[in-house]
């Protein structure tokens, strides 16, 4: 009898150890480490008021906006050089930026219906006037077929237009304050919103699909204002909780959610971008710079 109890006890211990390993895995993944690379934008105070970011995957470039000085810096992350936009044209507090496949940079501005397009080698932009479409543009993304996705907080919508300024479709169901958008290769559209489980998923046709959350456990739902969106090479989705100053990441299904903030220094995140090596860039208004984070071991 004692022998049998010993076996049962051993089995229980083994199960507990195994369970601890399995259920602690997400915790181990939740650690991020700040990385100092030596780019100019990492210097505290380099930016007056850090604003939106954009990443050019094909050319490994990062666009960094300074809403305080109304300038945009485009950094070549290989050569460690940068060009400045805004010295030959007046920018009005950039609200969103995105690169297209040719390397052109699209920029939206505060209280302006003009969408600016800077060619890769140009300093004077082309303009698209969105006034006729009644769009007040904020965060922006470029779709898989070159379409332009524009967040509009004023109208609680995301508008998809072509490069001729013609409205293709408008996403609005369940949206309150959209402040970040990306389109997957599959055509699915993710929107950073404000509310319960605020990352929303739509089809390319504009139809609402689901929230990015744990559908089987509604008690774990959380409410926050999500700002900015980015996807890493594994398909994990990242956004920022600007209410509680945290980086939030989800696995592609939304089942696993990780919340994290740097343990020591103040952290006031504004926008996020991820490069092709999965380095995470976050503009931080508290330190006037862009900070780089990578997943820990």
C-alpha positions as CSV (number, residue, x, y, z in Angstrom):
1,X,0.0,0.0,0.0
2,X,2.8,2.4,0.9
3,X,4.6,1.5,-2.3
4,X,1.5,2.4,-4.3
5,X,1.1,5.7,-2.4
6,X,4.8,6.5,-3.2
7,X,4.1,5.9,-6.9
8,X,1.0,8.1,-6.8
9,X,3.0,10.9,-5.0
10,X,5.8,10.6,-7.5
11,X,3.3,10.9,-10.4
12,X,1.7,13.9,-8.8
13,X,5.1,15.6,-8.4
14,X,6.0,14.9,-12.0
15,X,2.6,16.3,-13.2
16,X,3.1,19.5,-11.1
17,X,6.6,20.0,-12.4
18,X,5.4,19.5,-16.0
19,X,2.5,21.8,-15.5
20,X,4.8,24.5,-14.1
21,X,7.0,24.2,-17.2
22,X,4.1,24.4,-19.6
23,X,2.3,27.2,-17.9
24,X,5.4,29.3,-17.2
25,X,6.4,29.3,-20.8
26,X,4.5,32.6,-21.6
27,X,6.2,34.2,-18.6
28,X,9.6,33.3,-20.0
29,X,8.7,34.8,-23.3
30,X,7.5,38.0,-21.7
31,X,11.0,39.4,-21.0
32,X,12.4,42.1,-23.3
33,X,15.8,43.8,-23.2
34,X,16.7,47.3,-24.2
35,X,19.4,47.4,-26.8
36,X,21.8,50.3,-27.3
37,X,23.0,50.4,-30.9
38,X,24.3,53.9,-31.2
39,X,21.9,55.5,-33.6
40,X,21.4,59.3,-33.2
41,X,17.7,58.8,-32.4
42,X,18.6,56.8,-29.3
43,X,20.1,59.9,-27.7
44,X,17.8,61.4,-25.0
45,X,16.4,64.7,-26.2
46,X,17.2,64.1,-29.9
47,X,13.5,64.5,-30.5
48,X,11.5,67.5,-29.3
49,X,8.2,65.6,-29.2
50,X,8.5,62.0,-30.5
51,X,5.8,61.1,-32.9
52,X,4.9,58.3,-35.3
53,X,7.4,55.8,-36.8
54,X,7.5,53.9,-40.0
55,X,9.8,51.0,-41.2
56,X,10.9,50.3,-44.7
57,X,11.5,46.5,-44.8
58,X,13.0,46.3,-48.3
59,X,15.7,49.0,-47.6
60,X,16.0,48.6,-43.8
61,X,15.2,52.2,-43.1
62,X,13.3,53.8,-40.2
63,X,11.3,57.1,-40.4
64,X,11.2,59.0,-37.2
65,X,8.9,62.0,-36.7
66,X,9.5,65.0,-34.4
67,X,6.1,66.7,-33.8
68,X,7.8,69.3,-31.7
69,X,10.1,70.5,-34.5
70,X,7.8,69.4,-37.4
71,X,10.5,67.4,-39.0
72,X,10.9,63.8,-40.2
73,X,14.2,61.9,-40.1
74,X,14.7,58.9,-42.4
75,X,17.5,56.7,-41.0
76,X,19.4,54.2,-43.1
77,X,19.9,51.6,-40.4
78,X,22.9,50.0,-42.2
79,X,24.9,53.1,-43.2
80,X,23.8,54.9,-40.0
81,X,23.1,58.0,-41.9
82,X,19.8,60.0,-42.2
83,X,18.0,62.6,-44.3
84,X,15.7,65.3,-42.9
85,X,12.3,66.1,-44.4
86,X,10.5,69.3,-43.4
87,X,13.2,71.9,-44.1
88,X,11.8,72.8,-47.5
89,X,8.2,72.3,-46.7
90,X,6.1,73.1,-43.6
91,X,4.9,70.0,-41.9
92,X,2.1,70.2,-39.4
93,X,2.6,67.7,-36.6
94,X,2.9,64.3,-38.4
95,X,0.2,62.0,-37.2
96,X,1.0,58.8,-39.2
97,X,3.6,57.5,-41.6
98,X,4.1,54.5,-43.8
99,X,6.4,53.3,-46.6
100,X,5.2,51.7,-49.8
101,X,7.0,49.1,-51.9
102,X,8.9,51.7,-53.9
103,X,10.4,53.3,-50.7
104,X,8.1,56.4,-50.9
105,X,6.9,57.7,-47.5
106,X,3.3,58.7,-46.9
107,X,2.6,61.2,-44.1
108,X,-0.6,62.4,-42.5
109,X,-0.7,65.7,-40.6
110,X,-2.6,67.2,-37.7
111,X,-5.8,68.9,-38.7
112,X,-5.0,68.6,-42.4
113,X,-6.9,66.7,-45.2
114,X,-3.7,66.6,-47.3
115,X,-1.8,63.3,-47.5
116,X,1.8,63.8,-48.4
117,X,3.9,61.4,-50.5
118,X,7.7,61.8,-50.4
119,X,9.5,59.8,-53.1
120,X,12.6,57.9,-52.0
121,X,15.0,60.6,-53.4
122,X,12.7,63.6,-53.1
123,X,12.3,66.4,-50.5
124,X,9.2,68.0,-52.0
125,X,6.1,65.8,-51.8
126,X,3.2,65.0,-54.0
127,X,-0.2,65.6,-52.3
128,X,-3.5,63.8,-52.2
129,X,-6.5,65.9,-50.9
130,X,-8.8,63.8,-48.8
131,X,-11.3,66.5,-48.1
132,X,-13.9,65.3,-50.6
133,X,-13.9,61.8,-49.0
134,X,-14.5,63.4,-45.5
135,X,-11.4,61.8,-44.0
136,X,-9.5,63.2,-41.1
137,X,-6.4,61.1,-41.4
138,X,-4.3,59.8,-38.5
139,X,-2.2,56.6,-38.4
140,X,-1.7,55.0,-41.8
141,X,-0.6,51.8,-43.5
142,X,0.0,50.6,-47.0
143,X,-1.9,47.4,-48.1
144,X,-0.7,44.4,-50.0
145,X,-1.9,45.8,-53.3
146,X,-0.7,49.3,-52.7
147,X,-4.0,50.6,-51.2
148,X,-3.8,53.2,-48.4
149,X,-5.4,52.5,-45.1
150,X,-6.2,55.6,-43.0
151,X,-7.3,55.7,-39.4
152,X,-9.9,58.5,-38.7
153,X,-10.6,59.0,-35.0
154,X,-13.1,61.8,-35.7
155,X,-15.3,59.5,-37.7
156,X,-14.4,56.3,-35.8
157,X,-13.4,54.5,-39.0
158,X,-10.6,53.2,-41.1
159,X,-10.8,54.2,-44.7
160,X,-9.2,52.3,-47.5
161,X,-8.4,54.4,-50.6
162,X,-6.4,54.0,-53.8
163,X,-3.6,56.3,-54.9
164,X,-6.1,58.3,-57.0
165,X,-8.0,59.3,-53.8
166,X,-11.0,57.1,-54.5
167,X,-12.6,55.5,-51.5
168,X,-12.6,51.6,-51.8
169,X,-14.2,50.8,-48.5
170,X,-14.7,52.0,-44.9
171,X,-14.3,50.0,-41.7
172,X,-16.4,51.2,-38.8
173,X,-18.1,48.4,-37.0
174,X,-17.2,48.4,-33.3
175,X,-14.6,51.0,-33.8
176,X,-14.3,53.9,-31.3
177,X,-10.9,55.6,-31.7
178,X,-8.8,53.7,-34.3
179,X,-5.1,54.6,-33.8
180,X,-3.1,52.0,-35.7
181,X,-3.7,49.7,-38.6
182,X,-1.8,47.0,-40.5
183,X,-2.7,44.6,-43.3
184,X,-1.4,41.0,-43.3
185,X,-0.3,39.2,-46.5
186,X,-3.6,37.3,-46.2
187,X,-5.5,40.5,-46.5
188,X,-6.7,40.5,-42.9
189,X,-6.7,44.0,-41.4
190,X,-5.8,44.6,-37.7
191,X,-6.9,47.9,-36.1
192,X,-5.7,49.3,-32.8
193,X,-8.9,50.7,-31.1
194,X,-10.0,51.9,-27.7
195,X,-12.1,49.6,-25.5
196,X,-12.3,46.0,-24.3
197,X,-9.7,43.7,-26.1
198,X,-9.1,46.7,-28.4
199,X,-7.2,45.0,-31.3
200,X,-9.9,44.3,-33.9
201,X,-9.6,42.1,-37.0
202,X,-11.4,42.8,-40.3
203,X,-11.5,41.1,-43.7
204,X,-10.1,42.9,-46.8
205,X,-13.7,43.6,-47.8
206,X,-14.2,45.6,-44.6
207,X,-16.3,43.1,-42.8
208,X,-15.7,42.7,-39.1
209,X,-14.3,39.3,-38.1
210,X,-13.3,39.2,-34.4
211,X,-11.5,40.8,-31.5
212,X,-7.9,39.6,-30.9
213,X,-8.6,38.0,-27.5
214,X,-9.2,34.8,-25.6
215,X,-12.8,33.8,-26.7
216,X,-13.1,31.0,-24.2
217,X,-12.3,33.1,-21.1
218,X,-14.2,36.5,-21.2
219,X,-13.1,37.3,-17.6
220,X,-9.6,37.9,-18.8
221,X,-10.7,40.7,-21.1
222,X,-9.0,44.0,-20.6
223,X,-9.8,47.5,-21.6
224,X,-7.3,50.1,-22.7
225,X,-6.5,52.6,-25.5
226,X,-4.3,50.8,-28.0
227,X,-2.0,52.9,-30.1
228,X,0.2,51.8,-33.0
229,X,0.5,48.3,-34.5
230,X,3.4,46.1,-35.7
231,X,3.9,42.4,-36.6
232,X,7.1,40.5,-36.1
233,X,8.5,37.7,-38.3
234,X,6.7,35.0,-36.2
235,X,3.3,36.7,-36.7
236,X,3.0,38.1,-33.2
237,X,1.1,41.4,-33.0
238,X,2.3,44.3,-31.0
239,X,0.6,47.5,-29.8
240,X,1.0,50.1,-27.0
241,X,-1.2,50.6,-24.0
242,X,-1.0,54.4,-23.7
243,X,-3.1,54.5,-20.6
244,X,-0.8,52.3,-18.5
245,X,2.4,52.8,-20.4
246,X,3.0,49.2,-21.5
247,X,4.0,47.2,-24.5
248,X,1.3,44.6,-25.4
249,X,2.0,41.6,-27.6
250,X,-0.3,38.8,-28.8
251,X,0.3,35.5,-30.5
252,X,-1.4,35.3,-33.9
253,X,-4.5,33.7,-32.3
254,X,-4.8,36.2,-29.5
255,X,-4.8,33.3,-26.9
256,X,-1.5,34.4,-25.3
257,X,-1.2,38.1,-24.3
258,X,2.0,39.6,-22.8
259,X,2.1,43.0,-21.0
260,X,5.5,44.5,-20.3
261,X,7.2,47.8,-19.4
262,X,10.9,48.6,-18.8
263,X,11.6,47.9,-15.1
264,X,13.5,51.0,-14.3
265,X,13.3,54.2,-16.4
266,X,10.1,56.1,-17.1
267,X,8.3,54.9,-20.2
268,X,5.8,57.0,-22.2
269,X,5.3,55.1,-25.5
270,X,3.9,56.9,-28.5
271,X,4.3,54.6,-31.5
272,X,5.9,51.3,-32.5
273,X,7.7,49.7,-35.4
274,X,9.4,46.3,-35.9
275,X,12.2,45.7,-38.3
276,X,13.0,42.5,-40.4
277,X,15.3,41.2,-37.6
278,X,12.5,41.6,-35.0
279,X,14.1,44.6,-33.2
280,X,11.3,46.7,-31.7
281,X,11.4,50.5,-32.0
282,X,9.3,52.6,-29.7
283,X,9.2,56.4,-29.7
284,X,9.2,57.6,-26.1
285,X,8.0,61.1,-25.2
286,X,9.4,60.8,-21.7
287,X,13.0,60.7,-22.9
288,X,12.6,62.5,-26.3
289,X,14.1,59.6,-28.3
290,X,13.4,56.2,-29.9
291,X,14.2,53.2,-27.8
292,X,15.1,49.7,-29.2
293,X,14.0,46.5,-27.5
294,X,14.6,42.8,-28.3
295,X,13.2,39.6,-26.9
296,X,15.3,38.2,-24.0
297,X,16.6,34.7,-23.8
